[in-house]
Amino acid sequence: MEQIFKQAQTDRLATRLSTPTSEAYIYKGVKIIKDECDIRILNTKFNGDYYHEVNSEEYAIFEKNGWRVGCYLVATRNNRKTLNIISEKIQEEIKTMKNLKRYNMLVKYRDTVIHRFVTTLELLKLN
């Protein structure tokens, strides 16, 4: 994990966040934190006001691919999950057709997420 943290430190695109007790970097919705105890990787998408630590499978992705590619892969997973949620909401809105404005907003948001998803896939291909 120390090696992955060092990669995050040298990543020009990662944003540095530091406090007196910890140092952290964030990129593509992934945050890596080093404090007195250990190094943790958090997924900043979903789950409201606090971040969840990535699961063991995602830790393995970082161990195998490094910081930058790991961020791209986790971001890709997040985008897929978001697209599934939006698709369900669009289907629900089509069934009820209560609010055309909400439907249009969901379609526009879906387009935004698809663009973000494709951009991340292109970045992944470059690495």
Summary of the structure (lengths in Angstrom):
residues: 127
radius of gyration: 17.1
end to end distance: 20.2
largest distance: 53.2
contacts: 340
relative contact order: 0.12
helix: 60%
strand: 18%
